Amino acid sequence: MTIGVIGGGSWGTALAMHLRRAGSSVQLWAREPEVVDGIRREGRNPWYLSDVPMPPGIRVTGDLAEAVAGAEMLVIAVPSEFVARTVAAIERIPAGADVVSATKGFDPERHVRMTELVGERFPGVPVAALSGPTFAREVAAGQPTAAVVAAADAALAERVQRRLGTREFRLYTNRDVVGVETGGALKNVIAIATGLADGLDLGQNARAALVTRGLAEMTRLAVALGGHPGTLAGLAGLGDLVLTCTGTLSRNHTLGMELAKGGTLAAFEGGTRMIAEGVRTARSADALAARHAVSLPITREVAAVLFEAKPAREALASLLDRPAAREDR
C-alpha cells in the first residue's frame, strides 16, 4: 500500500517510520529542503528525531504533488497553523484515496477543526482523524502505543484501523469526530496550565486538580460543538491529557514551566523548531468558548498568560479565587 505522509516534523517523521516498518510504501513530504536533503543523505531527519535512524525505503520529497501522486491514503501531519495553506496547495486527491488528519488543534484564523478544513477543500473525499496519547519519539522507536481513529463513517474508521494499526500501534475506532478532535486540541492547553503550576512548585495536588478540571473543560467545549461526553473519557481525551500533562516529552508542559520561571513565549519559540500546539489552541478555544457561551476558566487564564502578559502566579491565583461550585458544572 502506498501512503503519502504530509509533514516532515517530528510527528510526520515518526508516522512515516511506523508505516514503513508496517510494510507500506511511504512518500514523505517535508517543506524544508534541509530536511529532505538530510534524510536522503543520512537516513535520518536532521531537524527532528535526528538520533533515530529511519527505516530504509522511505521516499522523501519537497514536491507536494509527488508525495500525493499514486497514494492510496494521505496522512496530514503538519502543525495546525499550516494545515489550511497545505491542503490548499494540494491540487487533487488520488481517486479512491482516504485522508487521515493526524494534526491536533484548530485553524488559528477560523477556529475550525482539521477534518473540517480538509472536507471543505475536498468535498466527498473520506476524511478521518487520528488522535490519542502519542509522543512522536516513542512511536518512532516502535514502543507500544494506543490511539483512536475517528470517522462518522464506521467503514472508513475500520479501514484506517486496518491499514495503519499494528501490534505495537494499537488503534481503536470511534464515530465521534468532534469529540476526538476537540479533546486532542484542548489537552495541550491544559498541559501548559500544569506546566505553569509545576514551574511554580505548587505540588502534585495542584497538578491533579488542573488535570481533572481541565478534563471537565474539554468535555464542556466538545459537547457544545456537538461531541459526545463519553469520548473525552477515552484515549483522545483523558488518555492524551494525562500523557501531555505529566510526560517528560511534552512541549506544552515544558512551555508552561518556562513561563512560570520568567521565560517568554517568544524566547521559547525562538529556541526550538518544534511547535507547542497549545499556544494557538488557547486562542481558538477562548474564542470558541465565547461563541458558544461555555465556561473554560483554565483556558482563559492560560490565554491571559500567553497573550495578555498576565503573570503565571496571578493567573493561578485567579483560579483559586473562583467561587465554590458543584463538581458536575
Secondary structure per residue as TSV (DSSP state, phi and psi in degrees):
chain	resnum	aa	ss	phi	psi
A	1	M	-	360.0	138.0
A	2	T	E	-100.5	123.4
A	3	I	E	-123.2	128.2
A	4	G	E	-94.5	123.6
A	5	V	E	-105.3	118.9
A	6	I	E	-100.8	102.7
A	7	G	-	132.1	118.8
A	8	G	-	-105.0	25.5
A	9	G	S	-79.0	-165.8
A	10	S	H	-64.4	-40.9
A	11	W	H	-72.5	-45.1
A	12	G	H	-62.2	-40.1
A	13	T	H	-62.8	-44.5
A	14	A	H	-62.9	-42.5
A	15	L	H	-65.8	-40.3
A	16	A	H	-61.0	-41.4
A	17	M	H	-64.7	-44.6
A	18	H	H	-61.3	-46.3
A	19	L	H	-67.4	-35.1
A	20	R	H	-67.6	-42.2
A	21	R	H	-62.4	-30.6
A	22	A	T	-77.7	-5.3
A	23	G	T	105.7	0.5
A	24	S	-	-81.0	154.2
A	25	S	E	-83.8	121.8
A	26	V	E	-115.1	129.7
A	27	Q	E	-114.2	108.3
A	28	L	E	-102.5	124.7
A	29	W	E	-101.6	129.7
A	30	A	-	-126.1	138.8
A	31	R	S	-72.8	-34.3
A	32	E	-	-86.7	124.4
A	33	P	H	-58.9	-32.4
A	34	E	H	-63.4	-36.0
A	35	V	H	-69.1	-45.8
A	36	V	H	-59.0	-49.7
A	37	D	H	-64.5	-40.2
A	38	G	H	-64.0	-42.7
A	39	I	H	-65.7	-40.5
A	40	R	H	-65.5	-38.1
A	41	R	H	-81.2	-44.9
A	42	E	H	-108.9	-11.7
A	43	G	S	72.1	21.1
A	44	R	S	-141.5	153.0
A	45	N	-	-81.5	117.2
A	46	P	S	-70.9	-18.1
A	47	W	S	-104.5	-30.6
A	48	Y	S	-130.7	129.3
A	49	L	S	54.2	42.1
A	50	S	T	-66.2	-17.2
A	51	D	T	-92.2	2.5
A	52	V	S	-109.1	113.9
A	53	P	-	-63.8	140.2
A	54	M	-	-89.8	143.5
A	55	P	-	-60.1	143.8
A	56	P	T	-65.0	151.1
A	57	G	T	102.0	-6.8
A	58	I	-	-75.4	124.0
A	59	R	E	-92.8	119.1
A	60	V	E	-110.0	140.8
A	61	T	E	-147.9	153.3
A	62	G	S	-98.9	4.8
A	63	D	-	-101.3	110.6
A	64	L	H	-60.5	-41.2
A	65	A	H	-62.7	-35.9
A	66	E	H	-67.6	-37.2
A	67	A	H	-69.3	-30.4
A	68	V	H	-84.3	-32.8
A	69	A	T	-57.9	127.4
A	70	G	T	75.8	1.6
A	71	A	-	-73.0	138.5
A	72	E	S	-90.3	-13.8
A	73	M	E	-152.4	141.3
A	74	L	E	-115.1	133.0
A	75	V	E	-115.2	116.3
A	76	I	E	-95.5	118.9
A	77	A	-	-136.2	42.4
A	78	V	S	-98.0	157.2
A	79	P	-	-56.4	150.9
A	80	S	H	-57.3	-33.4
A	81	E	H	-69.8	-15.5
A	82	F	H	-107.7	-2.0
A	83	V	H	-65.5	-44.3
A	84	A	H	-58.6	-47.9
A	85	R	H	-71.7	-28.9
A	86	T	H	-70.6	-47.5
A	87	V	H	-68.7	-28.7
A	88	A	H	-65.5	-28.3
A	89	A	H	-83.2	-10.2
A	90	I	-	-82.8	118.9
A	91	E	-	-71.8	-40.7
A	92	R	-	-156.9	155.0
A	93	I	-	-98.9	132.0
A	94	P	-	-54.7	143.1
A	95	A	T	-56.3	131.5
A	96	G	T	83.0	-3.1
A	97	A	-	-80.8	144.4
A	98	D	E	-94.8	153.7
A	99	V	E	-118.2	134.5
A	100	V	E	-120.6	121.2
A	101	S	E	-88.0	119.9
A	102	A	-	-108.9	17.1
A	103	T	-	-96.7	134.8
A	104	K	-	-106.4	115.1
A	105	G	S	152.7	-179.7
A	106	F	B	-113.4	158.5
A	107	D	-	-65.1	126.4
A	108	P	T	-69.2	-17.8
A	109	E	T	-91.1	-46.1
A	110	R	T	-106.6	-11.1
A	111	H	-	62.8	34.4
A	112	V	-	-101.1	162.2
A	113	R	B	-77.6	162.8
A	114	M	H	-65.4	-41.4
A	115	T	H	-66.8	-27.2
A	116	E	H	-66.8	-42.0
A	117	L	H	-60.1	-47.2
A	118	V	H	-64.5	-42.1
A	119	G	H	-64.0	-34.9
A	120	E	H	-68.9	-37.8
A	121	R	H	-74.7	-36.0
A	122	F	S	-129.9	75.9
A	123	P	T	-58.9	136.6
A	124	G	T	89.1	-12.5
A	125	V	S	-80.9	132.2
A	126	P	-	-64.3	126.4
A	127	V	E	-129.0	129.1
A	128	A	E	-122.9	165.0
A	129	A	E	-117.4	136.0
A	130	L	E	-111.5	124.9
A	131	S	E	-150.7	178.0
A	132	G	S	128.3	-179.6
A	133	P	S	-76.7	92.8
A	134	T	-	-137.5	85.1
A	135	F	-	-68.8	130.3
A	136	A	H	-58.2	-42.0
A	137	R	H	-60.0	-39.8
A	138	E	H	-73.5	-34.9
A	139	V	H	-66.3	-41.7
A	140	A	H	-61.1	-34.3
A	141	A	T	-83.0	-2.5
A	142	G	T	76.3	21.1
A	143	Q	-	-78.2	153.1
A	144	P	-	-58.2	133.1
A	145	T	E	-144.3	144.5
A	146	A	E	-124.1	137.1
A	147	A	E	-143.0	180.0
A	148	V	E	-130.1	140.2
A	149	V	E	-110.1	123.6
A	150	A	E	-115.6	133.0
A	151	A	-	-156.7	140.9
A	152	A	S	-62.1	-31.4
A	153	D	S	-88.0	109.9
A	154	A	H	-60.0	-34.6
A	155	A	H	-64.5	-37.7
A	156	L	H	-65.1	-46.2
A	157	A	H	-59.3	-42.1
A	158	E	H	-68.7	-34.4
A	159	R	H	-65.7	-44.8
A	160	V	H	-65.2	-39.9
A	161	Q	H	-56.7	-45.9
A	162	R	H	-67.5	-39.3
A	163	R	H	-80.2	-30.5
A	164	L	H	-103.8	-22.7
A	165	G	-	-80.4	148.7
A	166	T	-	-141.3	-178.6
A	167	R	S	-60.4	-42.0
A	168	E	S	-85.7	-21.0
A	169	F	E	-117.0	79.9
A	170	R	E	-81.9	124.9
A	171	L	E	-112.9	136.2
A	172	Y	E	-110.9	154.2
A	173	T	E	-104.9	156.2
A	174	N	E	-154.6	143.8
A	175	R	S	-97.3	-3.7
A	176	D	-	-91.7	83.7
A	177	V	H	-65.3	-41.1
A	178	V	H	-60.8	-48.5
A	179	G	H	-64.1	-41.9
A	180	V	H	-64.9	-46.3
A	181	E	H	-70.1	-37.0
A	182	T	H	-67.4	-43.2
A	183	G	H	-62.0	-44.2
A	184	G	H	-63.5	-28.5
A	185	A	H	-81.4	-51.0
A	186	L	H	-71.8	-24.4
A	187	K	H	-59.6	-27.3
A	188	N	H	-68.9	-33.5
A	189	V	H	-67.8	-43.4
A	190	I	H	-66.8	-32.2
A	191	A	H	-64.6	-36.2
A	192	I	H	-63.4	-41.0
A	193	A	H	-62.4	-43.2
A	194	T	H	-68.7	-31.3
A	195	G	H	-65.4	-39.4
A	196	L	H	-59.6	-46.4
A	197	A	H	-64.8	-42.7
A	198	D	H	-67.5	-36.2
A	199	G	H	-65.8	-26.2
A	200	L	T	-92.4	3.4
A	201	D	T	57.7	45.1
A	202	L	-	-83.0	-8.3
A	203	G	-	100.5	169.0
A	204	Q	H	-75.3	-27.8
A	205	N	H	-61.2	-43.8
A	206	A	H	-63.7	-41.1
A	207	R	H	-61.9	-45.0
A	208	A	H	-61.7	-39.3
A	209	A	H	-64.0	-42.8
A	210	L	H	-66.4	-39.7
A	211	V	H	-62.1	-45.5
A	212	T	H	-68.9	-47.4
A	213	R	H	-71.6	-27.8
A	214	G	H	-64.7	-38.5
A	215	L	H	-62.0	-37.5
A	216	A	H	-62.9	-40.3
A	217	E	H	-65.1	-44.9
A	218	M	H	-57.9	-41.7
A	219	T	H	-67.6	-42.6
A	220	R	H	-60.5	-44.9
A	221	L	H	-70.2	-40.4
A	222	A	H	-59.1	-43.9
A	223	V	H	-65.3	-40.9
A	224	A	H	-62.7	-30.8
A	225	L	T	-86.0	-6.0
A	226	G	T	112.2	9.1
A	227	G	-	-86.1	173.9
A	228	H	-	-102.2	132.9
A	229	P	G	-60.3	-32.6
A	230	G	G	-63.3	-26.7
A	231	T	G	-60.7	-34.6
A	232	L	G	-73.7	-10.0
A	233	A	G	-87.2	-1.3
A	234	G	S	-102.3	-158.4
A	235	L	I	-62.2	-40.4
A	236	A	I	-79.0	-10.2
A	237	G	I	-109.5	-92.0
A	238	L	I	-59.0	-42.9
A	239	G	I	-59.5	-50.5
A	240	D	H	-69.0	-34.2
A	241	L	H	-62.3	-49.0
A	242	V	H	-61.6	-44.8
A	243	L	H	-61.1	-48.0
A	244	T	H	-72.8	-27.4
A	245	C	H	-84.7	-16.9
A	246	T	H	-125.1	-19.0
A	247	G	-	-73.7	143.3
A	248	T	T	-73.0	-13.2
A	249	L	T	-94.3	5.3
A	250	S	-	-78.9	116.3
A	251	R	H	-67.3	-36.3
A	252	N	H	-68.8	-42.3
A	253	H	H	-64.0	-41.5
A	254	T	H	-62.4	-40.8
A	255	L	H	-58.7	-46.5
A	256	G	H	-57.9	-42.7
A	257	M	H	-63.3	-41.9
A	258	E	H	-63.7	-41.5
A	259	L	H	-64.9	-39.4
A	260	A	H	-64.2	-29.1
A	261	K	T	-90.9	9.3
A	262	G	T	102.4	-0.2
A	263	G	-	-72.8	170.7
A	264	T	-	-117.9	156.7
A	265	L	H	-61.6	-41.7
A	266	A	H	-61.9	-42.2
A	267	A	H	-66.4	-40.6
A	268	F	H	-64.2	-48.0
A	269	E	H	-69.4	-29.9
A	270	G	H	-74.6	-16.4
A	271	G	T	-96.7	3.4
A	272	T	-	-149.5	149.0
A	273	R	S	-82.7	-16.3
A	274	M	S	-79.6	152.0
A	275	I	-	-109.5	131.0
A	276	A	-	-88.0	101.0
A	277	E	T	-60.4	-24.2
A	278	G	H	-62.1	-23.7
A	279	V	H	-64.5	-54.9
A	280	R	H	-68.0	-35.2
A	281	T	H	-66.5	-34.5
A	282	A	H	-59.4	-42.5
A	283	R	H	-65.5	-44.1
A	284	S	H	-65.3	-44.1
A	285	A	H	-64.1	-38.2
A	286	D	H	-61.8	-42.4
A	287	A	H	-67.9	-41.7
A	288	L	H	-66.6	-36.2
A	289	A	H	-60.9	-42.9
A	290	A	H	-66.9	-40.8
A	291	R	H	-64.0	-37.6
A	292	H	H	-106.5	9.2
A	293	A	T	54.7	50.5
A	294	V	-	-111.8	135.7
A	295	S	-	-83.9	117.9
A	296	L	-	-130.5	72.4
A	297	P	H	-64.0	-37.6
A	298	I	H	-66.4	-45.2
A	299	T	H	-60.0	-41.2
A	300	R	H	-60.9	-41.8
A	301	E	H	-72.1	-35.8
A	302	V	H	-62.7	-43.6
A	303	A	H	-61.8	-37.4
A	304	A	H	-64.6	-38.9
A	305	V	H	-67.7	-43.7
A	306	L	H	-71.4	-40.5
A	307	F	H	-118.3	-10.9
A	308	E	S	-122.1	12.4
A	309	A	-	58.2	29.9
A	310	K	-	-78.4	128.5
A	311	P	-	-60.4	144.2
A	312	A	H	-57.6	-41.8
A	313	R	H	-64.2	-37.3
A	314	E	H	-68.8	-37.7
A	315	A	H	-63.3	-44.5
A	316	L	H	-71.5	-31.3
A	317	A	H	-64.5	-35.6
A	318	S	H	-62.5	-36.7
A	319	L	H	-67.7	-39.9
A	320	L	H	-67.4	-28.8
A	321	D	T	-84.2	-1.7
A	322	R	S	-65.4	146.8
A	323	P	-	-60.1	149.0
A	324	A	-	-59.5	145.6
A	325	A	-	-147.9	168.3
A	326	R	-	-73.1	144.3
A	327	E	T	-66.7	-30.3
A	328	D	T	-86.2	19.5
A	329	R	-	-129.7	360.0
